[in-house]
Amino acid sequence: MKILVINSGSSSIKFQLINMESLQVLAKGLLERIGIKGSVLSYYQGERKRVSELDIPNHEQGINLIVSNLTDAETGVIKDKKEIFAVGHRVVHAGEKFNGTVPITEAVLNALKECIPLAPLHNPPNITGIEACQKILPGIPMAGTFDTAFHQTMPAKAYIYPIPYEYYRKDKIRRYGFHGTSHFYVAKQGAKAMDKKLEDLKIITCHLGNGSSMAAIQNGISVDTTMGYTPLEGLAMGTRCGDIDPAIPLVLQRSMGMTHDQVDAVLNRKSGMLGISEVSSDMRDINEKAAAGHAQARLALEIFAYRIKKYIGAYMAAMNGADLIIFTAGIGERGLIEREMILENMEFLGIVFDKNANQEAFGKLGVISKPDSRVRVMVIPTNEELEIAEQTLKVIAPNRK
């Protein structure tokens, strides 16, 4: 059975076609600049890469182009689109409506549209991608996997903000959390690597990229996470501020005369590593500058690591310890310096860092704690597409012969 995984953005579509029997990625790619002159499709079939440059005005034509490549006589990996067993869609926000992957129906689509105010930049293109697939792939069942779903198990004490309760009651203002698919996937892989049941472990997962979040996972469920009502809360990120005094936006408006949109731009697109370093939002650039003696670049690294270190301590307190800490995503998997800064001087909490093992675990699975460490620390590459495909198969297969 073959599952097509779709991640639809406002002007892009990422995709993978996965053979679920062998877990082999048959083809994958990225279509960029949809609705913009000079659209580009990068299509990968194993080691082969094919780049097509043409104008794609909308997502429907984009999906059609992707399916055409998948079925092409030269580059295709299937003969007919009917070979696609199901389509799994990544959707950012489902609010409190869904706590797991669900088959996409008209009612589900309507529910996702109701969640647009919670994710105005993400849900509309996610929905557009679903509707485009429904037109191009009629009759093929589809499922939605939501970034927020895994965190729906958090207790109220973790997700309710200390503001008037009526704002939650009326407008559902609460912590939702994101990156749930990634947190769940690496937690499962970590339990497997330890040869233990996920339900028997206390795990802290660190999804560190341009957007970063952490989760406390106890007995197989999320009990807390750093991102909140939006992906702005929590860690210091590439361009996002993370946790700050909530009065600061008011100061920016009242004292500096900024508009709502200008404040939003500062906090979401001009802060974080970029704002501190005044160099870049890319950790590779910041590391290079810091190594050359750039004080603000070094400070950005220190703040990034310090925030993560504090949350590790907080989550160990919340769960009464931890069995495993996992680093994943771009920085988590490749950030040798960042991991060392985060994990140094943590012996009091039972974390004994192994510098040599850290060097070996660059972009691949590896244990980076010493054998005498009470808490195991691992690097585990994430695979959100595979997780979406597996969850899609789980909910679609029982209803399809």
N, C-alpha and C positions, 0 to 999 in steps of 0.2 A: 504493500500500500504506500502511495506517495502523497505527502502532505506539502502543500504550498504555503509558506509563511510569508505574510505581507506586513510591512511596517510602513504605513503611509504618512508622510509629512506634508506640509503645506505646498512644497514645490519639489518633493522627492518621494521615491518609493524604493525601499530596500526589500529584497526578496531572497528566499531560499527554497529550493525544491528538495525534500528529504525523503529518501527511501527508508521507511520505518522498519523494514525487516532487518536491514544491515546498518541502519543509522548513518548511511552515507549521504553526504551532500552531493546531489547529482549536478546541480547548477545553482549559482547565486549571482547577485549583482546589485547594482544601484543605478536608478534612473534619477538624474538631477535636472534642475532648471525647468520643471514642468510649468508651462504658461509663460516662460521667458525665452526669448530668442536664443538659440544655440543649446537646445536640450542635448544631454549626453547620457547614453546608456553604456555602463561598464558591465559586461556579461562574462562570467567566469564558468568554465566547464573544466573542472580539474585544474591543471596547470595552464590551460589555454585561456587567453583573454581576448575578448572582442569588444571594440569600442565603436559605437554608432553615434554619429552626430546628426541630429535632425530636429525640427521643431515639433514639440509635443504640446498642444494647447491645453490639454486637460488630463485628469487622472484616468478617465475612461480609455482614451487613446494610449495612455501610458501602460495600463494593464494589458491592453491589446498587443502592444509592442513586446511586452515581456512574454506573454503567452506565445506569440509568433516565434520568438527566439527559442523558447522551450520546445517547440514542435518543429522547428526548421530542419530541413533535410540534412543540412551540413552541420549546424551547431546544436541541434536539438537533442534532448535526452528522453523525450517521449514522442510517440507517433501522433497521438491525438490528445486533446485537452481533457477528454473523458477519462484518461488514465489518472487524473488528479482525483484522489479519493475525497479530499476535503481541503478547505482553506482555513488557516488559522491567522487571525488578525490580532496585532498588538494594539490595544487601546489604552490610553493613559488613565482616564478617570471614569470610574463607575460609581463614585460617591458611596453611599451605603446600600446600593441596590444589589450588588453581586459580590459574593465572597469567594468566587472561583470562576473557572472558564465555563461559558454557557454557549449552547447553539444560538446562532443569530436568527432571530425572528423579527417580525415587524414591531412587536412589543419591546424587544431588546433595543432595537434601533431608536425607538421613541424614548426609552429610558436614557440612552446615551445622549440624545439631543437635550434632554432635561438637565444633563450634567454639564452642558457647554459653559454655563457661567462659572463652574468650578475649574475648568481648563479651557479657556477661550482660544488659546493658541494651539492646543493639541487635539482636542476632541473633534472639531470640525473637519480637519484633514483625515483623521482616522475614520470618521463616518463616510467621507467622500470616497475613501479607498474601498470601504465595504460595498458601497452602492455601485461603484465602478466594477468591482469583481462580480457582483450579482448580475450585471448586464452582460459582461463578457463570458462568464462561466455559469450560465443558467442551469439549474438542476443540481449543481455541485454544492453540498452542504458546507456551511461555514460556522466558525466559532470565534468568540472574542475572549482574549486573555487580557486581564486588566492589571496595570501597574499597581493599583491601589488594593486589589482583592486580597492579597496575602496578608496585608496588615489589618484586615477587618476583624481579626481575632484579638486585637489589643483591648485590654480592659478600659473601662471609662476613666479610671484615674490616670491613664496614659494618654488618652486622646481628647479629653475635655479641657479646654483652655479656661483659666481663671478670670473670665470676663462674664458679664451677665448671662445666665443660663438661657435666657430667651433667645439669644442669638444662635445658639445651637438648636433650640426647639423650632424656631421659625425658619432659619436660613442655613442650618446644618454647618455652621462654622465650627470646625473641629480639626484635629490632626488626622490626616488620611495616610500620609506616607506614600512613597513611590519606589521604583526599582524593585517592586515585590517579586517579579518573575526571576530576576537575577539572584536576589537574596535566597529565595526558596531553592533554586537550582544548586547553588554552591553549598548550601547547608546539607542538602541530600548527598552531594558528592563527598563532602567532608565526613559525614557519618559513615558512608561506604568505605572511605579510605581508612577509617579507624576501626572498621569491622564492628560497628555498633549500630543500634537502632537509633534513628533520628529522634524518636520519642523519649529516649533515655538521656539525651544530651542537653547541655546549656551552651549555646553557640552565639558568638558575636561576629556578624558579617560586616565587612567594610568594602562597599562598592565605591571605588575611588576613581573618578574620571574627571572630565570637565564639569560634570554634575556629579556630586558625591553624596552618599548617604550611608548610614549604618543601621543595623537592626539587632535587637536582642531577641533571640529565638530560644524558647524554653519548651522542652517536650514536643518539639516539632511545629510549634506555632509562634507567630510574631507577637511579642508582648510589648514592644516599644520600637520606635524608629525615629531618626533625627529629622527627616523632612516632615512638613506639617500640613497645614491647609493648602499650601502651595509648595513647589519644590525650592522655595527661597529659604526656608528655615533650615537650621542645623549647622553643618560644617561650612567652613570657608571654602569656596569653590573657584572655578576658573574665572568667572565674572560675577558670581552671586555672593552677596555678603554673608549669608548664613545668619546665625544668632547675633542680634544687636539690640541695643536699648530701643524699645518700640517708640520712644519719644523722638528719636532721630529723624524719621520722616516728617514729623510735625515741625521740627526745627528747620529742615530743608525748605518746607513750604512757607512757614511764617517768617523766618529771619532772612532767608535767601530768595524768597519770592518765586520758588519753583512751582510749576504746575504738577498736577497728579501724574501726568504722563512723564514729565521730566524726572520726578522722584522714582517712578517705576524704572526708568532707564538707568538711573544711577545704581539702584539696588540690584537690578537683574543683569545689567550688561556692562557696567563700568566699575564694579566693586571686586571683591574677592582677590585672587592672585594678581589680576590685572591692575586693580585699583591700588593695592599695596605696593607692588613692585614698580609700577609705571613702566614695565618692560613688555609684558606679554601675559596672556592667559594660559599659555602652553608651558607645562612644567619643564619640558626639555629646554626651552629658552631660558626659563628662570634658573634652572640648575646650572646652565652654562655661565650665566651672568654672575650667579652667586659664587661659583668657583673662581671667577676672575676678580672677586672682591667687591661686587656690587652690594652695598649694604641693604638696600630695600628688597632686592631679590632674596637675600639671605633671610631677611625678616619675614617675607612672604612664606618661605619654606617653614620657618619656625612656627608661625601662626597656624599653618595648615596642619603640621604634625601635632602641635599642642592641643588643638581642638579635638583631634581624633583620640589622643592620649586621655584627655579628660572624659570623653564619652565611654572609652573602654572601662575606666574606673567606675563611672556611673552605672553602666550596664552590669558590671560584676556585682556592684552593690544591690542593684534591683533584683538580680537573679540569685543572690547569695553564692556568687562564684561563676566560673566558666570552665568548660572542658576544652573548648576549641575557639580560636580566633582565626577568621579567614580573611585574606586580602584578595580582591578580585577587581576586574575592569582595568582600563588602560594603565592608570597610575598604580593601582593595587597589584597588578601583575608584573609591571616593569619598573616601578619606582624603587630602585635599590636604596637610594639615599633616603627617600621619604620613609620607607619601612624601618630603616635603622633609626632614624630620628624619633619615630613613633614608639618603638619598642625598647629603646635604651632606658636603663634605670627603672625597670618594672619588676625587678626580682621580688620585691615585697608582696606583689600580687601573684607570685608563682610563675611569672613569665621570664624565661631565661633565653635570650636571643642568641642565635648562632650566625655570626657574621659570614663565615665561609659558606654555610648552607644558603644564606640569603643571596650571595653572588651566583650560586648555581641555579637558583629558582628564578630565572629571568624569563617571564612570559610562559612559564610552564608549571605544572603541578609540582609542589615540593614542600617539605617540612622545613621551616626556618627557625625552629626552637631546638634547644639542646635536649638530649635524652632525659636529663634530670629536671626538665621544666614540668611543673605540675599542670600547666596549661599548654596544650599543643597549639602551635601557630603554623598555619599553612597558607600557601599561595595556590589558588584554584582558579584556572581560567573559566570565565563565565560562558554560558552558551544559552542565551535567552531564546534563540530561534528553536533550538532542540526542545527546550522546555515547553514552548508554545505548541510545537508539533505534537509532543507527547500528550499534553493536556487536551489538544484538539482531538486526537485519536481517541482518547479516553471517553470524551462526551459524545462523539459522533458515531463511533463504531457500533455501540449497542443498538442504535436506531437505524443502521444502514446494512442491508444484506449485501 
